[in-house]
Amino acid sequence: MSGTSSLIQLWQIPSTKLSFARSKFSKVAGRYMVPALCFSKDMQTVTYEIVNGSYVPNDQNKPNKVKDKALGTQETVGAFQKLPVVMPSVDILYSSLRKARKVSATKGIPNAAKRERNKGAKQLDTLMKELAVPLRMYKENFPNRKQLHPYERSLVELTLGDGNYEEVLGRVDALRKKVTGVGKEHAALCAKSTSKREAEERLSEGMAKLEKIFIQEGKAVDNLLNIAKTLRAMPVVDLESPTLCLVGAPNVGKSTLVRILSTGKPEICNYPFTTRGILMGHIAFNYQNFQVTDTPGLLRRHDDDRNNLEKLTLAVLSHLPTAVLYVHDLSGECGTSPSDQFVIYKEIKERFSNHLWLDAVSKCDLLQESPVLYVTEDSDADHLELARYRKVGPDGAIHVSVNSETGLNELKARVHELLLSQSSRIKSQEINQETEQVTS
């Protein structure tokens, strides 16, 4: 039992400690003599690339034949849930001031002037450190955007604005450097004071200057606090769990279907872009858990003209292993003409042709015998595929209605089949990757 306990204790040591321990092992024949368990724990890093819209490990990890798959995935997703807790700038400042003022002079200094300058230098040094340490911690523990998983990187860009994340972190670090420089300067001046009164004046001056700097530039910390709140609110995605992504034009009924199919409770309103972010729900089927994602609607326009909400939808399709439930509304209620929906649909299906796919025509109880035509719509009767689409939607589409409950049971059954197929595909990709790693 003692051997087993030792192995368990060794496994529970954080990877950073294992790295430190490894450096102390002797080097024999150009190689470190390291226990295999330590080596596996220390090397558990995996990076990924997108291949045909699917999420798979890339080739740069092939030399590492010993990998912990679950821990490797953990290193690439869920970065937002690991963000440090950021304190408001005012809390950092007043907590630092309170701690600094409690610092007393070193015992045993009989001379009053020496005692006062010793106390002043120590208080300024303490204030400087109390202000700078959390700033350094934030800088070090907020991830580099370039090292994030592509999906999370897209979320940062689209929710915070391009470059805003780095700008705020840069201002936080600049504040740290300024506080450190000013604190050291005034601590040194205080230590050189020639009288008790001079030491008191330099202490007061240094404390006031540090306080003023932090008040003026501490807004960067508050901005970082808001960024952390925004990123932590992003839905957690399990890349090994099959995901159903609902896609379509705005207001076609995606959110309504998410509420029916899963535990997700998105907002449902009769106006475009009700969905203002990526919303997650879950489906339990045959003791398996699946994810369901509601996405903002897509309009008929070039990618360069798309807003950030539409780009979020494309990011999900590009960077996550999803099956697609594409929702069409031919009733005329959604505000996007069937012709425009047809063009959007053809573009998205061609772009993400490698995804498993299911089509649903919503609000079928509102469909009329003659298709709805918009004034601005191209009614080219010679386009047979478009003419058929206006009437019944894509080939094989399921017609559903939430009001009359038409087609809902069939939709649920088909969605379950789709997710099981997606599960098999993910497992097959994992087996292929493991086989490649072993043979490389």
N, C-alpha and C positions, 0 to 999 in steps of 0.2 A: 504493500500500500504506500510506503514511503516513496518508492520510485514513481508511482502514479501521481502522487501529490506533487512531487517535484516538477513533473512534466506539466501538470495543470498550472502550477504557480508560474512556470517559465512562460507558458502560453499567454498568461494574463498580463505579462509585462508589456507596457506600451511599446510600439515600434521604435519610437525615438530612443528609448532606453536600450533596446536591443541593438540599435545601431551603435550606441556608445559602447556597449559591452563588446560588440564585435571588434571594435578598434583595438581592444586590449588583448585579443588572441594573438598567438605567435604566428609568424608567417613562415610556411614551409614550402619549399619548391615553388615559390612564386604565388602560392595560394594561402588564403586564410583558413586556418583550422577552425571552422565554425559549425556548431550543431545544425543539422538539417532543418530542425524546427525553427530555429532563430532565423535562418536564411530565408525560409518561406515567408515568415511573418514580415521580414524587413523588405522584401521585394514585391509586396502585393500592390502593384500599381498597374492599371490598365487604361489605355487611351482608346478612343473609338473614332470611326469615320462613318460617313453616310454612303451607302452603296445602294443605288436605285431606290432611294427613299427609305432604306432600312438601316437599323442601328446595329453595327457589328464592330468587333475589335479590329484594329488595323494591324499591319504586318510588323510594326516596329517592336511589338512585344514578343515576337517569336523566340528570341534567344532565352527568355525566361521560361523554362519548361515547367517550373513548379509555381503554380498560381492558386490562390484561393479565390474562386469565382465570385462568391458573394461579397467578400471584402473588397475585391477589385472593383466591382460595380459601385460599392459604397464610396469609393474614392472619386468617382466621376459624377455622381448625382447626389442631390440632397445638400448641396453646398449652402443653400440659403438657410437651411434649418440649423447649420453649425455656426452661423454668424454670432460674434460675441455680443453681449448685451451692452448697448451704448447708453451711458448716463447723460442726462441733459447737461449742457455746459455750465449752467448756474450751479448745479449740484456738485460738479467736479470742482468748481472754483471755491465755493464756500466750505466744502469738506476739506480742501487743501489748505485754505487759510486757517481753519480751526485747528488742524493738526500741526501746522507750522508754528502757530502762536503758543502751543503747549510745550514746544521744545525749550529746554533750559540750558544754561551754560554748563560746560563740563565742571564737575566738582573739583574743588581743591585749588581754584585760581583765586589767590588773595587780592590781586590788583583789580580795582573796579573797572578801569578802562579795558584791561585785557579780558576781563570776564564779560563785559558788555559786547565787545567786538567778537568774542568767541560765540556768544549767544546769537548775535545778529547774523554772523556768517552761517551758523547752523540752521537758523530759521529760514534764511533765504535759500539755502541748499535744499532744505526739506520741502519748501513751497515749490521750488523748481521741479523737484523729482515727483512730487504728488501730482503736479499738473502734466508733466511730460510722460510719465509711465503709462497712463491709460491711452494717451494719444499714440504712443508707440505700439501698444498692444492692438489698437484698432487697425493701424496700418499693416501690421504683420498678419492679423487674423482675418481680415477681409480678403477674399481670394482675388488673385489676378484674373481679370476678365478673360484673357487669352487662354487661361488654363481651365476654364469652365467647360462643361459639356455643351455642345453646340446649341441644344435646346435652351439651357439656362442662360447661355450667352445671348441668345436672341431675346429672351425675356428682359435681360438687363437693358439691352439697346432700345427695345420697343416700349418699355414701361418707364424708363428713366430718361431716355433721350441719349443719342449717340455722344459719347464722351463725358457725360455728366458724372457718371460713376467715378471715373479716373480723376476728374477735376476736383470733386469733393474730397477724395482720399488725398490728393495732392495738397489741398489747402489745409487739411488736418495735419499732414506731416510738416508743412511749412510753419504752422503754428507751433508744433512741437520744437522745431529747430530754433524758432525765435525765442520761445520761452526758455529753452536750454541756454542759449547764448546770453540773453539778458540776465538770467538767474546767476550764471557763473560770473559774469562781469560784476554784478552788484555784490555778490558774496565776497569776491576778491577785494573790492573796494572797502567793504565793511571790515574785512580782516586786517586791512592796512590803516585803519583809523588810529589817530594818535591820542584821542580822548574819549571818555565815556559819552559826552554829548555828541561828538562827531559820529561815533558808532551808532547811536540811537537815530540820528538824522539819516544816515546812509541806509540803515535798516528800514526806516519808514519810507524813504524814497524808493528803495528796491521793491518793497511789498506793493506800494502804490502803482509802480510801473508794470509789474507783472499782472496785477489785477486789471489795470487798464487795457493791457494787450489782450488778455483773455476775454474781457467783456466785448471789446471791439471786434475780435476775430473768432470768437467762440461760436459764431453762427455756423461755421463749417461743421462743428461737432453736432449741432442740432440738425443740420441737413443730413449728416450721416445717420443720425438716429431715425429720421424719416425714411431714409433709403432702406435701413435694416427692417423697419416695420413693413414696408412695401414688399420687400423680397421674401420675408418670412411668410407673408400672406399668400404667396404663390402656391398653387396646388402641388403636392408631392406626387411624383410620378414614379411608379415601379417599372423599370425598363424590362423586367423579366415577366411582367404580367401582361397578358393580351389586352389591348386597348381598342375600344370602338370610338371612332371620331365622327361626330355628326357635322356634315358640311352642307352648304347651300347658300342661296341668296339670303339677305336679311328678311326676317319676319315670315319665313316659310313654315315655321312650326318646329324647329329643331329643339328649342328649350322645352316645349310641351312633351315631345317624345322622350327627352332625357328624363323628365319627371316620371314618365310611365315605365320606362325601361330600367331605371336605376334608382339609387338612393339620392341622387343629385337633386337639388331644389333651386334651379336657376329662376331668375326673374322672368315673368311672362307679361309682355305689354304689346300693344298694337302700334309699334313704331320701329323704324329701322335701328339696327345696332343696339338692341336691348342687351345683348350679351357684350359686356365691355371688358372681358378678359377670358382666360381659360378656366372653365368650371368643370370640376371633376365629380363623378358619381361612381358607384360600384354596383356590380351585379353578382349575386351568389347563385351558382348553378352547379348541381352535382358535386357539392363540396369544393368547388373551385371559385375563386374570386376573380372577377374581371373588372376593368376600368372603363368608364364611359366619359367622353370628353365633349362638352358643348363648346362650340367655337363661334366667334363673330362671323357675320354674313359677308359674302363676297359679292362685289359689284362688277359689272362689265367694264373693265378698264385695264390699262397697261400696269405692270408691276410698279413702275416708277411713280405712278399716280395713286397707288393704293395708300390708305391711311394705316396707322400702326395697328389698328384692330384687325384689319384684313391680313396684315403681315404676320400677326400672331397665329392666325389660322394656317398660313403657309408654313410657318416655323414648326408647328405641331406635325404637319404632314411630312415635312422634310427631315425632321430630326428624331421622331419617335416611331417605334414599330407599331403602327396603327392599322386596323382594318377600317374601311370607310363605309358609313351609312350616309349616302347622299340624298338630301331631302328636296323634293320639287313641289312647288305650289302652282298649279295651273288654273286656280279658281279666279285669279284676278285680284285677290285680297292683299297680297304681300307687297305690292308696289313695284315689283320688278317684272317686266313683261316676259311671257314664255319664250319669246325669241331671244331675249338677253340671257335668260336662264339657260337656254339651250347652248348658247355660245360659251358661257362660263363653264357649264358642265363638260362640254367637249374638251375645253382647254385643260381643266383640272384633271380629268380622267386620263388624258394623254400624258400629262406631266407626271402623274403618279400612277402610271399603269401597272407598276409592280405591286401595288397594294391590293389586298383582298377587298372586294367591292360588293355593295348591296344598294339598290335604289328603292326609294319609297316616294310615292306621290301622296302628299298630305291633303287634308280637307276635301277628300273625294266626295263627301256628301254635298259639296257646293258646286261640283262640276256640272256643267250644262251639256246638252247634246251638241251644241255648236261651241267650239273653243272660243275663249275670250280673246279679242284682238284690241291692242292699244292703238291709238291714233298714230303714234310715232313708230309703230311696229312695221317691220317688213313682212308683208303678207304674200311673199312669193310662193305661188301655188305649185311651181315646178320643183321646189325643194321638198321632195317626198318625205325625207327623214324628219325635217322640221315640221311638216304638216302632221305627220303621225305623232310627233312629240307633243304638239299642242293639244292633241286629243287625249292621249293615254300615257304620255311620258315615255321614258326609255323602255326598250324591250326587257321584259322580265321584271319590271318594277312592281312592287306591292302597293296596292291602293289602300290607304288607311284613313280613318276618320276618328278623331278623339270623341267628338260629340255623339256619333252613332255607334262607336266602338267597332266599326267595320275594319277588318283586317288586322286588328291589334294582336290577336293570338298568333296569327300566321307570322306577323312581324317579329314577335318575341321568339318564336321557334327558329326563324331564319337567322336572327341575331345570335342566338346560342350556337347554331351550326357554324356561323361565320367566326365566332370567337374561339370555338374549339379548333377550327382550321388554323386560325392565327396562332393558337397555342402550339399546335403541332409544328408549324413553320418556325417559331422561335426556338423550340427544342431541337429541331433539325439543324438550324444554324449554329446553335451552341455545340452540338455534337461534332459538326464539321470543323468548327474552329478548334475544339479540343484535339481532334484528330490531327489537324495541321500542326498544332503546337507540339504534339508528341513526336511527330515524324520529322519536324524541322531540326 
